[in-house]
């Protein structure tokens, strides 16, 4: 998996101060997407062990308290990205159980296959649905268009 950008301190992509990783690769092709450069799976740089370790160090850093990790993109729940992200979110929940994980995806919750659904027990907040330009509303918290749904999960839900 590749990623385009990593922000060790972010205050706009979820509640609280967070670490945010923008992954590469999305097949939804939403008209008006603000991050079209993330559509290619080859965009950015490879996600490696060094980046994984950096994210864990940042989440554990007591100098800047972070509420958790945000995964956006691209699409973190595209099967090609789940392969890399599933071990990452599992590790975060094991080593940093007090941190939450937010994920943005163009898939609707009901569209996720069994493989993608493996991520759900580790996600605290899922914002799902494609961006639909005709339903765009900049006043909506945490989503770009009115069709998108914010799901808040409990860890024992799945």
KAPE-V234604 format. One record per residue. N is the residue number from 1. RES is the residue in three letters. OMEGA is omega in whole degrees, -180 to 180 (999 if undefined). NEAR is the number of other C-alpha atoms within 10 Angstrom. Layout:
[[N | RES | OMEGA | NEAR] [N | RES | OMEGA | NEAR]]
This chain:
[[1 | UNK | 173 | 20] [2 | UNK | 173 | 22] [3 | UNK | -178 | 25] [4 | UNK | -172 | 20] [5 | UNK | 171 | 16] [6 | UNK | 176 | 17] [7 | UNK | -180 | 15] [8 | UNK | 177 | 18] [9 | UNK | -175 | 16] [10 | UNK | -180 | 18] [11 | UNK | -177 | 14] [12 | UNK | -175 | 11] [13 | UNK | -179 | 20] [14 | UNK | -177 | 23] [15 | UNK | 177 | 15] [16 | UNK | 175 | 13] [17 | UNK | -171 | 18] [18 | UNK | 163 | 27] [19 | UNK | -178 | 24] [20 | UNK | 178 | 26] [21 | UNK | 175 | 23] [22 | UNK | -178 | 22] [23 | UNK | 178 | 30] [24 | UNK | 174 | 31] [25 | UNK | 177 | 28] [26 | UNK | -179 | 23] [27 | UNK | -177 | 13] [28 | UNK | 178 | 17] [29 | UNK | -177 | 13] [30 | UNK | 176 | 16] [31 | UNK | 180 | 12] [32 | UNK | 179 | 12] [33 | UNK | -179 | 16] [34 | UNK | -175 | 10] [35 | UNK | -177 | 12] [36 | UNK | 180 | 16] [37 | UNK | 179 | 16] [38 | UNK | -176 | 25] [39 | UNK | -178 | 20] [40 | UNK | 177 | 15] [41 | UNK | 180 | 22] [42 | UNK | -179 | 14] [43 | UNK | 176 | 17] [44 | UNK | -177 | 18] [45 | UNK | -180 | 14] [46 | UNK | 173 | 15] [47 | UNK | -176 | 16] [48 | UNK | -179 | 12] [49 | UNK | 179 | 10] [50 | UNK | 179 | 8] [51 | UNK | 177 | 14] [52 | UNK | 179 | 14] [53 | UNK | 179 | 12] [54 | UNK | 179 | 13] [55 | UNK | 179 | 21] [56 | UNK | 177 | 17] [57 | UNK | -179 | 12] [58 | UNK | 180 | 20] [59 | UNK | -179 | 24] [60 | UNK | -177 | 17] [61 | UNK | -179 | 11] [62 | UNK | 179 | 9] [63 | UNK | 176 | 7] [64 | UNK | -177 | 13] [65 | UNK | 178 | 14] [66 | UNK | 179 | 23] [67 | UNK | 180 | 18] [68 | UNK | -177 | 24] [69 | UNK | 172 | 29] [70 | UNK | 174 | 26] [71 | UNK | 180 | 25] [72 | UNK | -178 | 22] [73 | UNK | 23 | 26] [74 | UNK | 178 | 30] [75 | UNK | 180 | 26] [76 | UNK | -178 | 31] [77 | UNK | 171 | 29] [78 | UNK | -177 | 20] [79 | UNK | 179 | 15] [80 | UNK | 179 | 17] [81 | UNK | 180 | 21] [82 | UNK | -179 | 20] [83 | UNK | -180 | 16] [84 | UNK | -173 | 15] [85 | UNK | 180 | 20] [86 | UNK | 177 | 19] [87 | UNK | 179 | 11] [88 | UNK | -178 | 18] [89 | UNK | 176 | 22] [90 | UNK | 180 | 16] [91 | UNK | 180 | 15] [92 | UNK | -179 | 23] [93 | UNK | 178 | 16] [94 | UNK | -174 | 12] [95 | UNK | -177 | 13] [96 | UNK | -174 | 15] [97 | UNK | 179 | 11] [98 | UNK | -179 | 12] [99 | UNK | 177 | 17] [100 | UNK | -180 | 21] [101 | UNK | 176 | 21] [102 | UNK | 179 | 23] [103 | UNK | 172 | 26] [104 | UNK | 179 | 26] [105 | UNK | 174 | 23] [106 | UNK | 177 | 23] [107 | UNK | 169 | 19] [108 | UNK | -179 | 14] [109 | UNK | -179 | 17] [110 | UNK | 180 | 8] [111 | UNK | -175 | 11] [112 | UNK | 177 | 15] [113 | UNK | -177 | 10] [114 | UNK | -179 | 8] [115 | UNK | 180 | 13] [116 | UNK | -177 | 20] [117 | UNK | 176 | 16] [118 | UNK | 180 | 15] [119 | UNK | -169 | 19] [120 | UNK | 180 | 21] [121 | UNK | -177 | 16] [122 | UNK | -178 | 24] [123 | UNK | 177 | 23] [124 | UNK | 180 | 17] [125 | UNK | 177 | 19] [126 | UNK | 173 | 21] [127 | UNK | -173 | 21] [128 | UNK | 177 | 20] [129 | UNK | 177 | 22] [130 | UNK | 171 | 21] [131 | UNK | 178 | 23] [132 | UNK | -173 | 17] [133 | UNK | -179 | 14] [134 | UNK | 179 | 10] [135 | UNK | -179 | 12] [136 | UNK | 179 | 16] [137 | UNK | -177 | 14] [138 | UNK | 179 | 11] [139 | UNK | -179 | 10] [140 | UNK | 177 | 11] [141 | UNK | 171 | 10] [142 | UNK | 179 | 16] [143 | UNK | -175 | 20] [144 | UNK | -179 | 20] [145 | UNK | -170 | 20] [146 | UNK | 179 | 17] [147 | UNK | -176 | 15] [148 | UNK | -175 | 23] [149 | UNK | 175 | 16] [150 | UNK | 178 | 17] [151 | UNK | 174 | 15] [152 | UNK | -175 | 12] [153 | UNK | 168 | 15] [154 | UNK | -174 | 13] [155 | UNK | -179 | 11] [156 | UNK | -174 | 7] [157 | UNK | -172 | 7] [158 | UNK | 999 | 10]]
